[in-house]
Amino acid sequence: MAVRYQITGGTAAEISASVESGIRDGALPPETSLPPVRALAAALAVSPATVARAYQELRQRGLVATAGRHGTRVRPRPPVASRRAALHPPPVPGTRDLSRGQPDLRLLPPLGPHLARLAERIGPAVGYATGGVLPELADVAGSRLTADGVPAGEITVTAGALDAIERLLAAHLRPGDPVAVEDPGWANLLDLVAVLGLRPVAVPVDDDGPTVSGVRDALALGARALIVTSRAQNPTGAAVSAGRAAALRELLAGRPDLLLIEDDHAAELSQLPLHPLAGATPRWAFVRSVSKPYGPDLRLAVLAGDEATVARVAGRMRIGPGWVSTLLQRLVLALWADPATTALVARAGESYQRRRAALLAALAGHGLTAHGRSGINVWLPVPDETGAVTALRDAGWSVAPGAHFRIGAPPAVRLTVSSLDDGEIGELADAVARALRPTRTDGFTA
């Protein structure tokens, strides 16, 4: 998308403020290309160094990204609220939207009955002096984590997985520090790393999780933190296998300079066993969110880790929001204790697994190799992302371009299966095959 907004300013600060204003007003939407440094300098009658400083400031704040010959672009999710754009833009009219990456809302457990029962049993009002992590929630969470092989001596609660990761990185790292991230990886996390001014070090991912050679290379480059998705990796569906976990634990053993963060966002939805890395390094944190199994509106994640790491996160919570609402904590406890809810979550996980496997098989029937060992997404390598996304949109399917999730990984698209009905799977695979089939110059498909 070419820029039509008139950037103004005579200093680096004024130019960066003008670009930010355009992003905030929606005149510079995500993915917009900004003018080349020399072209903008000539238009504003300033030196190229002035424009370069403005772009550098915008990059450090996570508003823009520089992609080599592709120039400087507004990031897909810049950390500035736009007055014109919704938090999530609406899908293209007339298309089936498989781009969101959220759970199937039809399979989430109902919250109303649990909220009604909580209202009947609500105790004394919670004040500033008594708010915090409920001991009973810490006990139950600890037992659940211990059953999965995670040492859970120290526990706190945050407002979701990304909130936990942000607090962990902010408590241990400083702007400019290198942090090892999966490539391809969670788009929101890549944006967060940029906003914090950290330097991402790409770690390749295969179906069994981050590769050992990739982690070794990241450590050699001085990575001060490593973030690993345990299962249902977004966007590839990778899950850390027992063999990969053993090899990574051996590689990471005794690294006092490294903060290890594990994200188990799928939690109870996963159909694969957990193979944690927790405790492989002296400084570690294991984060488990409730949003995917029980509902995105439940902004709560349990964080276990070594004593110092958990204390830092709890301390930063104390001087900020203070604590995650005890009402929300009690609701999560009720959901965990309800056998009917447990059965619903298990059926949802089975449904995702069935649809994901069916789509992988249907694509394979067309000679297309895709990835999706776990979770709600299928990752399909393509020769041309823009062409694939456009062709599928024209065929009535909205999918996510891989560029949102990649640093140096090859092109691909992400297909979310959570809203995909069984009867649509063959139709989607046919559309994908047509979209990727090369067209000859005589107008016929090859």
TORTI-354656 format. One record per residue (C-alpha): x, y, z; residue number from 1. Coordinates in Angstrom, 2 decimals, padded with zeros to 5 digits. Each point is the difference from the previous one (the first is absolute). Last residue first. Example, Ala and Ser with C-alpha at 12.3 -4.5 7.8 and 13.67 -1.06 7.14 Angstrom:
BEGIN
- 013.67_-001.06_007.14_2
- -001.37_-003.44_000.66_1
***
This chain:
BEGIN
- -000.66_-025.89_-015.60_446
- -002.99_002.27_-000.08_445
- -001.04_001.49_-003.35_444
- 000.31_003.68_-000.91_443
- 002.57_-000.42_-002.78_442
- 002.71_001.38_002.37_441
- -000.47_-002.99_002.27_440
- -001.59_000.27_003.42_439
- 001.67_-001.64_002.98_438
- -002.23_-001.95_002.42_437
- 000.20_001.61_003.43_436
- -003.48_001.54_000.00_435
- -001.52_-003.09_-001.61_434
- 001.48_-002.25_002.69_433
- -001.17_002.38_002.74_432
- -003.53_000.02_-001.42_431
- -000.10_-003.81_-000.14_430
- 001.24_-000.18_003.61_429
- -002.72_002.45_001.05_428
- -002.74_-002.00_-001.69_427
- 001.25_-003.21_001.58_426
- -000.04_001.59_003.46_425
- -003.38_001.70_-000.30_424
- -002.13_-002.97_001.07_423
- 001.88_-000.35_003.28_422
- -000.74_003.59_000.99_421
- 002.90_002.43_000.30_420
- -000.29_002.42_002.92_419
- 002.97_-001.45_001.92_418
- 001.96_-000.99_-003.12_417
- 002.22_003.08_-000.27_416
- 001.96_000.07_-003.27_415
- 003.39_001.73_000.10_414
- 001.82_000.89_-003.22_413
- 003.63_-000.62_-000.93_412
- 003.16_001.74_-001.18_411
- 003.40_-001.30_001.22_410
- 001.27_000.79_003.52_409
- 002.11_003.11_000.53_408
- -002.06_001.97_002.48_407
- -003.44_-001.50_-000.48_406
- -003.38_000.19_001.73_405
- -001.71_002.97_-001.64_404
- 001.69_-000.86_-003.31_403
- -001.87_-003.32_000.01_402
- -003.10_001.57_-001.49_401
- -003.17_-000.85_001.94_400
- -002.89_-001.59_-001.88_399
- -003.31_001.37_-001.32_398
- -001.84_-002.46_-002.26_397
- -002.55_000.86_-002.71_396
- 001.81_-000.99_-003.21_395
- 001.15_003.60_-000.53_394
- 001.39_-000.08_003.55_393
- 001.80_-003.24_-000.81_392
- 001.61_001.54_-003.07_391
- 001.03_003.11_001.93_390
- 001.51_-001.94_002.93_389
- 001.89_-002.32_-002.37_388
- 001.31_002.82_-002.19_387
- 001.13_002.03_002.98_386
- 001.68_-002.98_001.62_385
- 001.94_-001.17_-003.06_384
- 001.75_-003.38_-000.09_383
- -002.23_-001.48_002.70_382
- 000.72_-001.84_003.27_381
- -003.24_-001.00_001.78_380
- -000.33_000.38_003.77_379
- -003.16_-001.53_001.47_378
- -001.46_001.51_003.15_377
- -002.18_-001.11_002.92_376
- 002.47_-001.83_002.20_375
- 002.21_-003.02_-000.68_374
- 002.17_-001.60_-002.67_373
- -001.04_002.55_-002.59_372
- 002.33_000.24_-002.99_371
- -000.78_-000.01_-003.73_370
- 001.31_-002.02_-002.93_369
- -002.06_000.47_-003.15_368
- -000.28_-002.86_-002.52_367
- -003.72_000.55_-000.51_366
- -000.86_-002.95_002.23_365
- 002.44_001.44_002.50_364
- -002.29_003.02_000.25_363
- -002.93_-002.27_000.83_362
- 002.09_-001.89_002.56_361
- 001.14_003.19_001.73_360
- -003.60_001.26_-000.01_359
- -001.28_-003.23_001.55_358
- 002.71_000.02_002.67_357
- -000.87_003.57_001.00_356
- -003.71_-000.74_000.08_355
- 000.44_-003.10_002.18_354
- 002.52_001.64_002.35_353
- -002.18_003.06_000.43_352
- -003.00_-002.18_000.81_351
- 001.98_-002.11_002.47_350
- 001.12_003.14_001.81_349
- -003.57_001.26_000.12_348
- -001.18_-003.35_001.39_347
- 002.60_000.20_002.77_346
- -001.07_003.56_000.84_345
- -003.63_-001.10_000.24_344
- 000.91_-002.96_002.22_343
- 001.91_002.23_002.40_342
- -002.94_002.39_000.04_341
- -002.35_-002.84_000.95_340
- 002.42_-001.18_002.71_339
- -000.02_003.48_001.66_338
- 003.01_000.64_002.28_337
- 002.12_001.81_-002.58_336
- -002.93_002.22_-000.97_335
- -000.68_000.91_003.63_334
- 003.66_000.85_000.58_333
- -000.05_002.19_-003.10_332
- -003.03_001.86_001.34_331
- 001.70_000.46_003.37_330
- 003.04_001.55_-001.71_329
- -002.24_002.30_-002.01_328
- -001.70_001.20_003.18_327
- 003.45_000.33_001.59_326
- 000.79_002.57_-002.66_325
- 003.61_-000.28_-001.20_324
- 002.26_001.86_002.41_323
- 001.60_003.36_000.75_322
- -000.67_001.72_-003.33_321
- 003.49_001.56_000.09_320
- 002.27_000.08_003.05_319
- -001.17_-003.45_001.12_318
- 000.16_-001.47_-003.49_317
- 003.66_001.02_-000.22_316
- 000.65_-001.78_003.28_315
- -001.80_-003.14_-001.09_314
- 002.13_-000.11_-003.15_313
- 003.24_000.50_001.92_312
- -000.98_-002.52_002.67_311
- -000.75_-002.63_-002.65_310
- 003.49_000.42_-001.44_309
- 001.74_-000.06_003.38_308
- -001.82_-003.12_001.23_307
- 000.44_-002.09_-003.14_306
- -003.03_-000.31_-002.19_305
- -003.74_-000.50_-000.24_304
- -002.34_002.44_-001.74_303
- -003.75_-000.58_-000.19_302
- -001.81_001.98_-002.66_301
- -003.22_002.00_000.20_300
- -001.90_002.20_-002.41_299
- -003.20_-002.01_-000.26_298
- -001.52_001.81_-003.00_297
- 001.82_-002.36_-002.40_296
- -002.04_-002.97_001.30_295
- 000.43_-003.27_001.94_294
- 002.51_-002.09_-001.95_293
- 001.81_002.80_-001.90_292
- -000.18_002.70_002.68_291
- 001.13_-002.02_003.05_290
- 003.69_000.87_-000.39_289
- 002.97_-002.07_001.17_288
- 003.40_001.67_000.44_287
- 003.17_-001.83_001.09_286
- 002.84_002.22_001.19_285
- 003.72_-000.60_000.28_284
- 003.19_001.33_001.55_283
- 002.33_-002.77_001.25_282
- -000.31_-001.77_-003.38_281
- -001.47_-003.43_-000.76_280
- -002.63_000.63_002.67_279
- -002.93_000.03_-002.39_278
- 000.81_-001.64_-003.34_277
- -003.41_-001.64_-000.12_276
- -001.15_-003.02_-002.03_275
- -003.79_000.34_000.07_274
- -002.08_-002.84_-001.39_273
- -001.89_000.52_-003.28_272
- -003.77_000.48_-000.38_271
- 000.28_003.62_001.03_270
- -003.11_001.80_001.15_269
- 000.98_-000.23_003.69_268
- 002.97_002.31_-000.50_267
- -000.15_001.72_-003.41_266
- 001.93_003.03_001.33_265
- 002.98_-002.00_001.23_264
- 002.58_002.78_-000.34_263
- 003.47_-000.82_001.31_262
- 002.46_002.73_000.98_261
- 003.70_-000.74_000.64_260
- 002.07_002.94_001.27_259
- 003.67_-000.53_-000.89_258
- 003.13_001.21_001.81_257
- -000.05_-002.80_002.59_256
- 000.27_-002.64_-002.77_255
- 000.38_-003.20_002.05_254
- -001.71_-002.36_-002.37_253
- -001.22_001.64_-003.21_252
- 001.48_-002.50_-002.48_251
- -000.95_-003.04_002.11_250
- -003.51_001.34_000.48_249
- -000.24_000.63_-003.73_248
- 000.95_-003.58_-000.88_247
- -002.44_-001.45_002.54_246
- -002.82_002.29_-001.18_245
- 000.65_-000.92_-003.63_244
- -000.21_-003.71_000.81_243
- -003.20_000.37_002.02_242
- -001.61_002.10_-002.72_241
- -000.60_003.76_000.15_240
- -003.18_000.65_-001.94_239
- -000.19_001.81_-003.34_238
- -003.37_001.29_-001.21_237
- 001.72_002.31_-002.50_236
- -001.56_003.41_000.81_235
- -000.12_000.11_003.00_234
- 001.43_-002.96_001.85_233
- -002.68_-002.41_001.19_232
- 002.38_-001.37_002.65_231
- 002.90_001.14_002.20_230
- 000.62_003.38_-001.62_229
- 003.59_001.04_000.76_228
- 001.38_003.44_000.88_227
- 003.76_000.22_000.55_226
- 001.56_002.92_001.88_225
- 003.45_001.57_000.16_224
- 000.96_-000.96_-003.53_223
- 003.75_000.54_-000.47_222
- 000.47_-000.94_-003.65_221
- 001.41_-003.39_001.07_220
- -003.22_-000.58_001.94_219
- -002.01_000.67_-003.16_218
- 002.18_-002.45_-001.97_217
- -000.58_-002.72_002.61_216
- -003.74_000.68_-000.07_215
- -000.05_-000.37_-003.78_214
- 002.14_-003.15_000.09_213
- -002.38_-001.56_002.53_212
- -003.02_000.82_-002.13_211
- -002.93_001.75_001.64_210
- -003.03_-002.30_000.10_209
- -000.58_-003.60_-001.11_208
- -001.82_000.92_-003.25_207
- 002.87_002.27_-001.03_206
- 000.92_003.44_001.27_205
- 002.94_002.26_-000.92_204
- 001.31_002.33_002.74_203
- 000.10_003.68_-001.00_202
- 001.85_002.43_002.26_201
- -002.25_002.94_000.83_200
- 001.67_003.18_001.31_199
- -001.89_001.62_002.86_198
- -001.43_003.52_-000.17_197
- -002.99_-000.95_002.13_196
- -002.32_000.84_-002.91_195
- 001.95_-002.31_-002.32_194
- -000.18_-002.94_002.41_193
- -003.72_000.66_000.42_192
- -000.55_-000.06_-003.76_191
- 001.77_-003.34_-000.30_190
- -002.14_-001.26_002.88_189
- -003.21_001.13_-001.67_188
- 001.03_-001.76_-003.22_187
- 000.57_-003.36_001.69_186
- 002.87_-001.74_-001.77_185
- 001.57_-001.01_-003.28_184
- 002.72_000.20_001.13_183
- 000.00_-000.65_003.75_182
- 001.54_002.69_002.18_181
- 003.46_000.40_001.54_180
- 000.41_003.35_001.79_179
- 002.91_002.38_-000.63_178
- 000.34_002.99_002.35_177
- -000.36_003.39_-001.69_176
- -002.46_001.37_002.52_175
- 000.55_-001.66_003.41_174
- -000.80_-003.48_001.22_173
- -001.05_-001.72_003.25_172
- -003.07_001.76_001.38_171
- -001.23_001.30_-003.36_170
- 000.29_-003.46_-001.54_169
- -001.93_-001.68_002.80_168
- -002.65_002.71_000.15_167
- -000.57_-000.22_-003.76_166
- -000.15_-003.79_000.13_165
- -002.62_000.05_002.76_164
- -002.14_002.58_-001.80_163
- 000.28_-002.10_-003.16_162
- -001.27_-003.06_001.85_161
- -003.04_001.63_001.62_160
- -000.66_002.52_002.77_159
- 002.57_-001.45_002.40_158
- -000.05_-002.50_002.87_157
- 002.81_-001.13_002.31_156
- 001.57_-003.33_000.88_155
- 003.13_-001.26_001.77_154
- 000.48_-003.71_000.75_153
- -001.38_-001.15_-003.30_152
- 002.49_-002.38_-001.55_151
- -001.66_-000.86_-003.34_150
- -000.41_-003.71_-000.71_149
- -003.59_000.10_-001.22_148
- -001.43_-001.17_003.35_147
- 002.09_002.72_001.63_146
- -001.76_002.59_-002.14_145
- -003.47_-001.14_001.08_144
- 001.05_-000.18_003.64_143
- 001.50_003.47_-000.12_142
- -003.10_001.42_-001.62_141
- -002.16_-001.52_002.74_140
- 002.20_001.38_002.79_139
- 000.46_003.42_-001.60_138
- -003.75_000.28_-000.52_137
- -000.66_-000.95_003.64_136
- 002.54_002.57_001.21_135
- -001.78_002.74_-001.97_134
- 002.59_002.21_-001.70_133
- -000.42_003.58_001.15_132
- -002.48_002.35_001.64_131
- -000.15_000.27_003.82_130
- 001.58_003.40_000.66_129
- -001.58_001.69_-002.98_128
- -003.42_-001.23_001.03_127
- -002.05_-003.07_-000.88_126
- -003.66_000.17_000.98_125
- -001.15_-002.78_002.32_124
- -001.13_-003.27_-001.60_123
- -001.81_-000.85_-003.20_122
- -001.87_-003.29_000.27_121
- -003.21_000.87_-001.86_120
- 001.85_002.10_-002.58_119
- 002.42_-002.88_-000.57_118
- -002.92_-002.30_-000.83_117
- -001.31_002.48_-002.57_116
- 003.47_000.46_-001.51_115
- 000.35_-003.76_-000.38_114
- -003.39_-000.30_-001.70_113
- 000.81_002.90_-002.38_112
- 003.47_-001.13_-001.10_111
- -000.95_-002.42_-002.75_110
- 002.95_-002.14_-001.18_109
- 001.55_000.98_-003.33_108
- -000.75_-002.21_-003.00_107
- -002.15_002.43_-002.00_106
- 002.64_002.71_000.43_105
- 002.39_-002.11_-002.06_104
- 003.41_001.09_001.24_103
- 001.79_003.03_-001.47_102
- 002.61_000.12_-002.76_101
- -001.81_002.71_-001.94_100
- 000.80_-000.77_-003.64_99
- -002.50_-002.68_-000.96_98
- -002.74_002.46_-000.97_97
- -002.42_-001.42_-002.54_96
- -000.36_002.76_-002.60_95
- -002.94_002.11_-001.19_94
- 001.18_003.23_001.56_93
- 003.74_000.02_000.82_92
- 000.27_-000.55_003.72_91
- -000.40_002.92_002.40_90
- 003.13_001.62_001.40_89
- 000.92_-001.12_003.55_88
- 000.63_002.85_002.43_87
- -002.23_002.14_-002.21_86
- 001.57_002.65_-002.19_85
- -000.91_003.68_-000.05_84
- 001.34_001.28_003.32_83
- 003.08_-002.19_-000.20_82
- 001.56_-001.19_003.25_81
- 003.79_000.14_-000.11_80
- 002.16_-003.08_000.59_79
- 000.27_-000.83_-003.73_78
- -001.69_-003.27_-000.95_77
- 000.91_-000.86_-003.61_76
- 003.08_002.26_000.24_75
- 000.06_003.13_-002.14_74
- 002.52_-000.58_-002.76_73
- 003.59_000.98_-000.76_72
- 001.66_-001.27_-003.17_71
- -000.80_-003.21_-001.86_70
- 003.65_-000.21_-001.02_69
- 000.96_-000.76_003.59_68
- -003.03_-000.45_002.25_67
- -000.09_002.97_002.36_66
- -002.75_-000.07_002.61_65
- -002.24_002.76_001.29_64
- -001.80_000.90_003.21_63
- 002.08_-002.19_002.33_62
- 001.37_002.85_002.10_61
- 003.55_-000.70_-001.15_60
- -001.18_-000.06_-003.60_59
- -001.68_003.41_000.33_58
- 003.17_001.44_001.53_57
- 002.08_-001.45_-002.84_56
- -002.41_001.44_-002.59_55
- 000.42_003.46_001.51_54
- 003.79_-000.40_000.15_53
- 000.06_-001.04_-003.69_52
- -002.13_003.02_-000.88_51
- 002.52_002.32_001.66_50
- 002.97_-001.84_-001.56_49
- -001.58_000.47_-003.45_48
- 000.33_003.76_000.57_47
- -003.06_002.20_-000.04_46
- -001.90_001.71_-002.81_45
- -003.23_-001.86_000.84_44
- -000.48_-001.50_-003.49_43
- 003.75_-000.60_-000.40_42
- 000.22_-001.76_003.35_41
- -003.06_-002.08_-000.84_40
- 001.62_-001.21_-003.24_39
- 003.35_-000.64_001.68_38
- -001.49_-002.11_002.78_37
- -002.30_-002.02_-002.23_36
- -003.67_000.86_000.45_35
- -002.02_-002.08_002.49_34
- -001.68_-003.20_-001.14_33
- -003.37_-000.68_001.65_32
- -000.16_-003.46_001.59_31
- -002.38_001.18_002.76_30
- -001.98_003.15_-000.81_29
- 001.58_003.42_-000.49_28
- -003.02_002.31_-000.20_27
- -001.52_-001.92_002.92_26
- 000.11_003.02_002.28_25
- 002.45_-001.66_002.41_24
- 002.25_-001.17_-002.82_23
- 000.02_003.46_-001.56_22
- 000.71_001.57_003.39_21
- 002.89_-002.40_000.50_20
- 001.44_001.02_-003.37_19
- -000.28_003.68_000.94_18
- 001.61_-000.64_003.41_17
- 002.91_-001.79_-001.71_16
- 000.48_002.98_-002.32_15
- -000.21_002.53_002.84_14
- 002.53_-001.90_002.13_13
- 002.42_-000.41_-002.92_12
- -000.21_003.73_-000.72_11
- -001.64_002.05_-002.74_10
- -003.38_-001.65_-000.05_9
- -002.75_-001.28_-002.27_8
- -001.24_-003.31_-001.41_7
- -002.79_000.42_-002.55_6
- -002.07_-003.19_000.01_5
- -000.19_-001.73_-003.36_4
- 002.41_-002.87_000.81_3
- 000.03_-002.98_-002.32_2
- -001.53_-003.31_001.05_1
***
